[in-house]
Structures are given as structure tokens and as C-alpha cells.
Amino acid sequence: MAKPTRIVIMGVSGCGKSSVGEALATAIGDRYIDGDDMHLPASIAKMQAGKPLEDSDRWPWLDRIGETLAMAGNTTIVGCSALKRIYRDRIRKDAGGGVLFVHLSGPKEVIAQRMKARPGHLMPASLVDSQFATLEPPTADEASVTVAINQPLAAVVSMVTASIAALDP
């Protein structure tokens, strides 16, 4: 695989998608877009009310993510949970292929602590279990990298940049 120009930082809420995405964009000199900003208002209200999203709530959001990646002229990094294979397939299709998924992986206890430490976020800590119940980690046939989050941010970003560099022919 050639160096990716479309990167999705994925994982359950609270895994650090925004922090890693922003730091990665700075490290490689490219652009980060927070996928949370692309949710429909009704989906945001649903999550804030402590109700997990259903697939029908996610389709328009996933389409926006894929379309944003498709229109990107330079390397673009988007934070998006992309929890199920079918979601990643949809993003790849809408983006026109060539998407690298960076899965930020960590134990439920760590994620729950992080979510409790960020009051006012659109995804409340009460939805941790539903996030993990929905998660289908990327499989070997997907262009993906999995990085453990139980290390400092700089180490996570370093592992991601090294993985991307290794893909460059």
C-alpha cells in the first residue's frame, strides 16, 4: 500500500481520537477534522440524552465522513468511531477507496475513566458499554493499524507515524 492520504482515527468514544488526530496532523503537516462536528443535530441530542445511536442515525454521518475524505486534496485525517466493519466499508466506498484506519485500542476501564473526566462531551460515560458492544476491530484484510492507548500521547503518535512511514513504497 502506498502512503495513505486518507486516514481515519477510529475507536470507541474516549479512546483519544481527537488528541491523536490533532497531534498526528501536526507531526506530519496535514489536516485533522473532528468527525463529531459532522453529526446531525438529532444524533447529537440523542447521544447527549444517553441513548446509543442506531445504524440509521449513523448512515448520514458516515456518508459525510467518506465524502469529506473523497474531496480532500492533501492528506486528511478524520476522527470517526467507525466501530463496525460495515461502517468502514461505507466510508471506504464514499471516499473512493484508499483509506487507512488507525484503531486506538484500550481497556474498557481506561476508556470509562477518560469519559468520566470530560463532562459536557456529546457522548456520556453511560454509553461506554454500548460502544464496546458495537466495536468490531479491523481485520487483517482491512488497511489498518492498531495502537494501544495505554501509553503517552507522544508514543501513540510516534507508533502511528512509524506505521504510516512503513507503508510508503
Secondary structure, DSSP 4 states (H G I P E B T S, - for coil): -PPPSEEEEE-STTS-HHHHHHHHHHHHT-EEEEGGGGS-HHHHHHHHTT-PPPHHHHHHHHHHHHHHHHH-SS-EEEE----SHHHHHHHHHHHTS-EEEEEEE--HHHHHHHHHTSTT-SS-GGGHHHHHHH--PPPTTSSEEEEESSS-HHHHHHHHHHHHHHH--
